[in-house]
Amino acid sequence: MRVALHTRVRPDRIADYDAAHQQVPQELAAAIRDSGVHEWTIWRSGSDLFHLIDVDDYAAMLDRLSALPVNIAWQARMAELLEVSHDYTADGSEAVLPVVWRLPDQP
């Protein structure tokens, strides 16, 4: 499943947010992969962040990561930097960025 998310970094913390993502703990990256994530890309436009996640089961991934100390620490760090931490449901059913159009495969 693909999940598209929108978050927002505090305008005065953009450099800190970018720097944090140059140092994502390897333990966290491994836990994310082990939770069924195949790819996670974040783009930034000003203070707006756009995430595209290719994951087996988004709700299961959130549940699996929720109790891990490395993720709890990371989420606390992000809470200091983000103005809008997320605008999606825990089960992934409401991605803020719904698909409007996709280039179709060749006929």
C-alpha positions in Angstrom: 0.0 0.0 0.0 1.1 3.6 -0.7 0.5 6.3 1.9 1.0 10.0 1.2 1.2 12.3 4.2 1.6 16.0 4.8 3.3 17.4 7.8 4.8 20.8 8.6 8.1 21.7 10.3 8.3 24.8 12.4 9.7 27.5 10.2 12.4 28.4 12.7 13.4 24.7 13.0 13.9 23.7 9.3 17.7 23.5 9.5 17.3 21.3 12.7 14.8 19.0 10.9 17.0 18.6 7.9 20.0 17.9 10.1 18.1 15.3 12.1 17.3 13.4 9.0 20.9 13.2 8.0 21.4 11.2 11.3 18.4 8.9 11.5 19.5 6.1 13.9 20.3 2.9 12.1 18.3 1.0 14.7 15.2 3.1 13.8 15.8 2.6 10.0 16.1 -1.2 10.6 12.9 -1.2 12.7 11.0 0.7 10.0 12.1 -1.8 7.4 11.3 -4.7 9.7 7.8 -3.2 10.1 7.1 -3.7 6.4 8.2 -0.4 4.9 9.8 -0.8 1.5 10.4 2.8 0.8 9.8 6.1 2.6 10.7 9.4 1.0 10.2 12.9 2.4 10.2 16.0 0.3 10.3 19.5 1.7 8.9 22.7 0.2 9.5 25.6 2.6 8.1 24.3 5.8 5.7 21.8 4.2 6.8 18.1 4.3 5.4 15.5 1.9 5.9 11.8 2.7 5.4 8.9 0.3 5.5 5.5 2.1 5.4 2.1 0.4 4.4 -0.2 3.2 2.7 -3.6 3.5 0.3 -2.5 6.2 0.4 1.1 7.5 -1.6 0.5 10.7 0.5 -2.5 11.6 3.7 -0.6 11.0 2.5 2.2 13.3 1.5 -0.3 15.9 4.8 -2.2 15.7 6.9 0.9 16.0 4.9 2.6 18.8 6.5 0.7 21.7 10.1 0.7 20.5 12.4 3.0 22.6 14.3 4.2 19.5 11.0 5.3 17.9 9.7 6.9 21.1 12.9 8.9 21.3 12.7 9.9 17.6 9.0 10.9 17.9 9.9 13.1 20.9 12.7 14.7 18.9 10.3 15.3 16.0 7.6 16.8 18.2 10.0 19.6 19.1 10.6 20.4 15.4 7.1 19.9 13.9 4.3 22.3 13.7 1.9 19.7 12.3 3.1 16.3 13.3 0.6 14.4 11.2 -2.8 14.8 9.6 -3.7 11.2 9.0 -5.5 8.4 10.8 -3.7 5.7 12.6 -5.0 3.1 10.2 -3.8 5.0 7.1 -7.3 5.2 5.6 -7.2 9.0 5.3 -4.0 10.0 3.5 -4.2 13.8 3.2 -2.8 13.6 -0.3 -5.4 11.5 -2.2 -4.5 10.3 -5.6 -6.0 12.7 -8.2 -4.3 11.3 -11.3 -1.7 8.8 -12.2 -0.1 8.3 -15.6 -1.7 5.0 -16.8 0.3 2.1 -18.0 0.8 1.8 -21.7 -2.3 0.3 -23.4 
